[in-house]
Amino acid sequence: MDTTMELIMLNVAEEDGIVIRYFLYEDVCEDRPSFSIECRCGEESTFLPDVTSQRERAEKIFELFVRGRVTPTSARDVIEEILS
């Protein structure tokens, strides 16, 4: 199985001197796209694999993360709420 993960979007949010970095990745496996989000803040990081297979939806979720200043600690709860 051959996969190729590529960074397609990067954004940074800052609040009260705390910097949060967001990464949106596209991975194509067996001709099926898969979008993942990573959230980093200091030494803390959360990777959310295979959030969706739709690019437009992935970009909207990514922008929600940035606007909401979602932290690595809350990222899993937030994605569960969005996808439920």
DAJOKA-V497870 format. One record per pair of residues at least 24 apart in sequence whose ideal C-beta (glycine too) atoms are under 10 Angstrom apart, sorted by the first residue. I is the first residue (numbers start at 0). GAP is how many residues later the second one is. If there is no record, write none. Layout:
# DAJOKA-V497870
i: {I,I}
gap: {GAP,GAP}
This chain:
# DAJOKA-V497870
i: {0,0,1,1,1,2,2,2,2,2,3,3,4,4,4,4,6,7,7,7,7,7,8,8,8,8,8,8,8,9,9,10,10,10,10,10,11,11,12,12,12,12,12,12,12,12,12,13,14,14,15,17,17,17,19,19,19,19,19,19,19,19,20,20,20,21,21,21,21,21,21,21,22,22,23,23,23,23,23,23,23,23,23,24,24,24,25,25,25,32,33,34,34,34,36,36,36,36,36,36,36,37,37,38,38,38,38,38,38,38,38,38,38,38,38,39,39,40,40,40,40,40,40,41,41,42,43,43,43,43,44,44,45,45,45,45,45,45,45,45,46,46,47,47,47,47,47,47,47,50,50,50,51,51,51,56,56}
gap: {28,29,26,27,28,24,25,26,27,31,24,25,24,29,31,44,31,27,47,50,51,54,26,28,49,50,53,54,57,28,52,51,52,54,55,56,28,54,26,28,52,53,54,55,56,57,58,55,54,56,53,24,51,53,24,45,46,49,50,51,52,55,24,45,51,40,41,43,44,47,48,53,24,39,27,31,34,35,37,38,39,41,42,24,26,33,27,29,32,25,24,24,26,27,24,25,28,33,38,41,42,34,37,26,27,30,31,32,33,34,35,36,37,39,40,31,32,28,29,30,31,32,34,29,30,29,27,28,29,31,27,30,24,25,26,27,28,29,30,33,25,28,24,27,28,30,31,32,35,28,31,32,27,30,31,25,26}
